[in-house]
Amino acid sequence: MATDDHDATYAEFTDTVNMTAGELEKWLDTAESKDVGQKSGDGESTGHASGRRIVELLRKKKSELDDDDFAHMRKVVGYAHRHLAQKPQGDITDSAWRYSLMNWGHDPKKS
């Protein structure tokens, strides 16, 4: 993949993921985080597993990222953009919608 594509992916990812590695790691330890999302065979949701991967990505230097990392970054950006377009009416503070996005590293309550 071209460096320009990696640069664009990295920029979109860092623009979309607005939680730090520490914030996301702490969030992933909560019951709310573990209760949302579509569960896989091992009982962990796709978003929760993605969140663990995002923590790893956030802790890497850009120069350490490989093609698999950039592919996951594109997946995160795509998920977040699709999910943000489905914002429910009313207070989102304690909503499954918000919690699901937070598993993917984006807290819609953060500015």
KAWOJO-V291639 format. One record per run of one state. SS is the DSSP state (H for helix, E for strand, C for the rest). FROM is the first residue (numbers start at 1). LEN is the number of residues. Records with the same first field share a line. If there is no record, write none. Layout:
# KAWOJO-V291639
SS=FROM-LEN ; FROM-LEN
This chain:
# KAWOJO-V291639
C=1-2 ; 17-4 ; 29-2 ; 36-3 ; 40-5 ; 60-2 ; 65-2 ; 85-11 ; 104-8
H=3-14 ; 21-8 ; 31-5 ; 46-14 ; 62-3 ; 67-18 ; 96-8
E=39-1 ; 45-1
